[in-house]
């Protein structure tokens, strides 16, 4: 802990909760957690823009990324942490665009699985190529910020 952090002592049964004593703006731009949040926001913005560039939404990208193997709607909803009715609407739009299709679940003839189509795989690949490795989100960080972020990630 650097000199801008102090111990709060024992509060509500928790020991040594840190309190930040420095400038909040500095915390957001120079503290590793603030930088991590800023990087996550930049990655999210890049992801959204890239999804729009290939003609789908961020939510649709998330579904396509989960379809290496056919998935039941309930499993997709769980993976996406969303309501089954929301995943149904997403899948219907992807189906309409011929990016996915429904098939009978071989383990349960009453159930249907969602499978990515060849067109969906091409679009997913194009998205991944345009998205790159995400390093663009780090471009605006200073050398000091990158060093602090790397140390946080490395556990140091």
C-alpha positions in Angstrom: 0.0 0.0 0.0 1.4 3.4 -0.9 1.2 6.5 1.3 -2.2 7.6 0.0 -3.9 4.5 1.5 -4.5 4.0 5.2 -6.0 1.3 7.3 -9.6 1.7 8.4 -9.1 -0.8 11.2 -11.8 -3.3 12.1 -15.1 -2.2 10.6 -18.2 -4.4 10.6 -16.0 -7.5 11.3 -13.6 -6.8 8.4 -10.0 -6.2 9.2 -7.8 -3.5 7.7 -10.1 -2.1 5.1 -8.1 0.4 3.1 -9.2 4.1 2.7 -7.9 6.2 -0.1 -6.6 9.6 1.1 -5.5 10.9 -2.2 -7.2 12.8 -5.0 -10.2 10.9 -6.4 -9.3 12.0 -10.0 -5.8 10.6 -9.4 -7.3 7.3 -8.2 -9.3 7.0 -11.4 -6.4 7.7 -13.7 -3.4 6.4 -11.8 -4.5 3.6 -9.5 -4.4 0.2 -11.2 -8.1 -0.5 -10.4 -9.1 2.8 -12.0 -6.9 2.0 -15.0 -8.4 -1.5 -15.3 -11.9 0.0 -15.3 -10.8 2.5 -17.9 -9.3 -0.2 -20.1 -12.4 -2.3 -19.7 -14.5 0.6 -20.8 -12.3 1.2 -23.9 -12.5 -2.5 -24.8 -16.3 -2.4 -24.4 -16.5 0.7 -26.7 -14.2 -1.0 -29.3 -16.3 -4.2 -29.1 -19.5 -2.3 -29.6 -18.1 -0.3 -32.6 -16.7 -3.5 -34.1 -20.0 -5.3 -33.7 -21.8 -2.4 -35.5 -19.2 -2.5 -38.3 -20.1 -6.1 -39.1 -23.9 -5.4 -38.7 -24.8 -6.9 -35.4 -25.1 -5.9 -31.8 -22.7 -6.6 -28.9 -25.3 -9.0 -27.4 -25.5 -10.9 -30.7 -21.7 -11.2 -30.8 -21.8 -12.7 -27.3 -24.2 -15.4 -28.5 -22.1 -16.2 -31.6 -19.0 -16.5 -29.4 -20.7 -19.1 -27.3 -21.6 -21.3 -30.2 -18.5 -23.4 -30.8 -20.8 -26.3 -30.1 -24.7 -26.3 -30.4 -26.3 -25.0 -27.3 -29.9 -25.2 -25.9 -31.6 -21.9 -25.4 -31.7 -22.3 -21.6 -27.9 -23.0 -21.6 -27.3 -19.9 -23.7 -29.4 -17.8 -21.4 -27.4 -19.1 -18.4 -24.0 -18.5 -20.2 -25.2 -15.0 -21.1 -26.6 -14.4 -17.6 -29.9 -13.2 -19.0 -33.6 -14.1 -19.0 -34.6 -16.9 -21.4 -37.0 -14.6 -23.2 -34.2 -12.2 -24.0 -32.0 -14.9 -25.5 -35.0 -16.1 -27.5 -35.4 -12.6 -29.1 -31.6 -12.5 -29.8 -31.6 -15.9 -31.4 -34.6 -15.0 -33.5 -32.8 -12.0 -34.9 -29.7 -14.1 -35.6 -31.9 -16.8 -37.2 -33.6 -14.2 -39.4 -30.1 -13.2 -40.6 -29.2 -16.8 -41.2 -26.3 -16.6 -38.7 -27.7 -19.5 -36.6 -30.3 -22.2 -37.0 -32.2 -24.5 -34.7 -31.8 -28.2 -34.7 -33.3 -31.1 -32.8 -31.3 -32.0 -29.6 -30.1 -35.6 -30.2 -30.4 -36.3 -26.5 -34.0 -35.0 -26.2 -36.2 -34.9 -29.3 -38.5 -32.4 -27.8 -35.7 -29.8 -27.3 -34.0 -27.6 -29.8 -30.4 -26.5 -29.9 -28.9 -23.4 -31.6 -26.1 -24.0 -34.0 -24.0 -21.4 -35.7 -24.2 -21.5 -39.5 -21.3 -21.1 -42.0 -22.4 -17.5 -42.6 -22.4 -17.0 -38.8 -18.9 -18.4 -38.5 -17.7 -16.1 -41.3 -19.2 -13.1 -39.6 -17.8 -14.1 -36.2 -14.3 -14.5 -37.8 -14.6 -11.1 -39.5 -15.6 -9.6 -36.1 -12.6 -11.2 -34.4 -10.2 -10.0 -37.1 -11.5 -6.4 -36.8 -11.5 -6.6 -33.0 -7.8 -7.5 -33.0 -6.1 -8.4 -29.7 -7.5 -5.5 -27.7 -4.2 -3.7 -27.4 -5.7 -0.5 -28.8 -7.4 0.0 -25.5 -4.0 0.3 -23.8 -2.6 2.8 -26.3 -3.7 5.9 -24.3 -2.1 4.7 -21.1 1.2 6.3 -20.1 4.3 4.1 -19.5 3.8 4.6 -15.7 0.1 3.5 -16.0 1.0 0.4 -18.0 3.7 -0.5 -15.5 1.3 -0.2 -12.6 -1.4 -2.1 -14.4 1.1 -4.9 -15.4 2.2 -5.1 -11.7 -1.4 -5.4 -10.6 -2.1 -8.2 -13.1 1.2 -10.0 -12.2 0.1 -9.8 -8.5 2.8 -7.4 -7.5 
